[in-house]
Amino acid sequence: MTDVVDADELLRRMQRARACALEEERAWRSRSDALRPSDPEGSREAAVRTLAYETVLRVLDEILTPGRRPRTDEPSD
């Protein structure tokens, strides 16, 4: 069975998802930095995960605050 969710609850869930993704992105970035000297392969894997969470954050930011972040592939004036 599927629950029906109102717009406010959907917004709260997306904000929680964004907060979680931000926390994970920071943790993986920190892990990548820590592993760099001792485990280059582990550091690379952590860096890939960091990029994945950065992408999730970009998508959620665009949903939650459309147009707020400038696109990186377009030159700014």
Backbone as CSV, one residue per row, in Angstrom:
resi,resn,N_x,N_y,N_z,CA_x,CA_y,CA_z,C_x,C_y,C_z
1,MET,0.844,-1.168,0.000,0.000,0.000,0.000,0.894,1.238,0.000
2,THR,0.472,2.254,-0.708,1.228,3.491,-0.830,0.571,4.590,-0.020
3,ASP,1.408,5.330,0.734,0.886,6.455,1.495,0.835,7.693,0.613
4,VAL,-0.197,8.484,0.802,-0.306,9.758,0.107,0.385,10.792,0.979
5,VAL,1.259,11.606,0.369,2.046,12.581,1.112,1.710,13.968,0.583
6,ASP,1.481,14.921,1.500,1.205,16.276,1.046,2.512,16.999,0.704
7,ALA,2.391,18.159,0.106,3.555,18.898,-0.377,4.515,19.271,0.748
8,ASP,3.995,19.639,1.901,4.864,20.013,3.018,5.694,18.825,3.496
9,GLU,5.073,17.665,3.577,5.804,16.465,4.004,6.847,16.081,2.961
10,LEU,6.501,16.198,1.699,7.456,15.907,0.637,8.657,16.848,0.725
11,LEU,8.410,18.122,0.971,9.490,19.096,1.127,10.373,18.737,2.323
12,ARG,9.769,18.378,3.446,10.545,17.981,4.632,11.416,16.759,4.334
13,ARG,10.866,15.802,3.610,11.639,14.598,3.276,12.821,14.926,2.361
14,MET,12.602,15.805,1.407,13.704,16.194,0.522,14.766,16.979,1.276
15,GLN,14.356,17.817,2.224,15.325,18.559,3.033,16.138,17.616,3.914
16,ARG,15.482,16.600,4.468,16.220,15.604,5.264,17.180,14.819,4.381
17,ALA,16.743,14.484,3.177,17.614,13.765,2.244,18.815,14.621,1.884
18,ARG,18.630,15.916,1.700,19.731,16.807,1.391,20.715,16.883,2.556
19,ALA,20.198,16.993,3.769,21.065,17.046,4.954,21.874,15.755,5.084
20,CYS,21.242,14.634,4.826,21.922,13.341,4.890,22.998,13.247,3.810
21,ALA,22.673,13.666,2.592,23.647,13.627,1.500,24.829,14.541,1.786
22,LEU,24.588,15.693,2.386,25.673,16.610,2.739,26.595,15.983,3.770
23,GLU,26.014,15.331,4.756,26.805,14.648,5.785,27.653,13.525,5.175
24,GLU,27.048,12.743,4.296,27.775,11.653,3.642,28.892,12.182,2.744
25,GLU,28.599,13.254,2.008,29.619,13.845,1.129,30.827,14.293,1.939
26,ARG,30.592,14.946,3.058,31.690,15.403,3.921,32.472,14.228,4.496
27,ALA,31.768,13.185,4.902,32.435,12.012,5.475,33.315,11.323,4.433
28,TRP,32.809,11.154,3.204,33.604,10.489,2.167,34.784,11.350,1.728
29,ARG,34.591,12.674,1.696,35.700,13.565,1.350,36.806,13.455,2.410
30,SER,36.398,13.444,3.652,37.354,13.317,4.749,38.085,11.977,4.678
31,ARG,37.341,10.928,4.390,37.944,9.595,4.273,38.933,9.538,3.115
32,SER,38.575,10.143,2.000,39.472,10.185,0.849,40.779,10.891,1.204
33,ASP,40.661,12.033,1.880,41.852,12.780,2.291,42.712,11.972,3.257
34,ALA,42.070,11.274,4.185,42.805,10.495,5.182,43.508,9.284,4.564
35,LEU,42.881,8.682,3.555,43.444,7.479,2.937,44.507,7.767,1.880
36,ARG,44.552,8.998,1.398,45.451,9.334,0.295,46.890,8.866,0.523
37,PRO,47.530,9.131,1.674,48.927,8.717,1.841,49.119,7.205,1.993
38,SER,48.173,6.525,2.618,48.372,5.112,2.943,47.683,4.135,2.003
39,ASP,46.585,4.543,1.397,45.798,3.636,0.552,45.242,4.392,-0.652
40,PRO,46.070,4.575,-1.692,45.610,5.353,-2.847,44.350,4.799,-3.511
41,GLU,44.236,3.480,-3.585,43.040,2.886,-4.202,41.789,3.186,-3.369
42,GLY,41.908,3.036,-2.064,40.791,3.361,-1.180,40.430,4.835,-1.254
43,SER,41.445,5.673,-1.392,41.222,7.111,-1.521,40.457,7.429,-2.799
44,ARG,40.815,6.767,-3.895,40.109,6.980,-5.160,38.653,6.538,-5.059
45,GLU,38.431,5.399,-4.431,37.051,4.925,-4.269,36.235,5.917,-3.436
46,ALA,36.830,6.417,-2.369,36.139,7.401,-1.537,35.883,8.690,-2.322
47,ALA,36.817,9.075,-3.182,36.634,10.278,-4.005,35.469,10.093,-4.983
48,VAL,35.319,8.897,-5.533,34.199,8.622,-6.438,32.879,8.733,-5.681
49,ARG,32.844,8.195,-4.487,31.622,8.301,-3.677,31.325,9.760,-3.333
50,THR,32.383,10.531,-3.082,32.210,11.964,-2.820,31.537,12.632,-4.018
51,LEU,32.013,12.325,-5.215,31.412,12.896,-6.424,29.945,12.497,-6.576
52,ALA,29.630,11.270,-6.223,28.236,10.817,-6.319,27.341,11.633,-5.380
53,TYR,27.802,11.849,-4.156,27.003,12.642,-3.218,26.938,14.106,-3.629
54,GLU,28.010,14.637,-4.245,27.962,16.006,-4.761,26.880,16.128,-5.830
55,THR,26.754,15.115,-6.654,25.731,15.113,-7.698,24.336,15.082,-7.089
56,VAL,24.152,14.242,-6.091,22.859,14.170,-5.399,22.529,15.531,-4.789
57,LEU,23.520,16.162,-4.173,23.298,17.487,-3.578,22.898,18.513,-4.639
58,ARG,23.564,18.483,-5.790,23.230,19.418,-6.860,21.783,19.246,-7.322
59,VAL,21.374,18.000,-7.456,20.003,17.726,-7.896,18.998,18.190,-6.841
60,LEU,19.239,17.842,-5.593,18.315,18.256,-4.531,18.295,19.770,-4.373
61,ASP,19.448,20.423,-4.510,19.481,21.884,-4.436,18.626,22.506,-5.544
62,GLU,18.722,21.952,-6.736,17.940,22.499,-7.848,16.447,22.278,-7.623
63,ILE,16.075,21.166,-7.018,14.662,20.910,-6.727,14.169,21.836,-5.629
64,LEU,14.958,21.977,-4.571,14.533,22.750,-3.400,14.643,24.265,-3.611
65,THR,15.651,24.697,-4.368,15.844,26.129,-4.618,16.216,26.321,-6.089
66,PRO,15.244,26.235,-6.986,15.522,26.315,-8.419,16.237,27.608,-8.802
67,GLY,17.282,27.457,-9.616,17.999,28.599,-10.131,18.966,29.256,-9.177
68,ARG,19.072,28.765,-7.980,19.932,29.395,-6.977,21.411,29.139,-7.242
69,ARG,21.773,27.929,-7.637,23.170,27.591,-7.916,23.451,27.803,-9.400
70,PRO,24.518,28.514,-9.714,24.856,28.657,-11.145,25.359,27.352,-11.713
71,ARG,25.053,27.103,-12.968,25.534,25.904,-13.631,27.013,26.057,-13.900
72,THR,27.774,24.987,-13.660,29.217,25.056,-13.825,29.645,24.912,-15.261
73,ASP,28.763,24.424,-16.132,29.148,24.237,-17.527,28.847,25.455,-18.390
74,GLU,28.274,26.497,-17.782,27.985,27.713,-18.520,28.823,28.861,-17.969
75,PRO,29.375,29.689,-18.832,30.152,30.820,-18.345,29.266,31.817,-17.626
76,SER,29.772,32.386,-16.549,28.994,33.389,-15.817,29.393,34.776,-16.292
77,ASP,28.451,35.712,-16.225,28.728,37.091,-16.671,29.335,37.921,-15.585
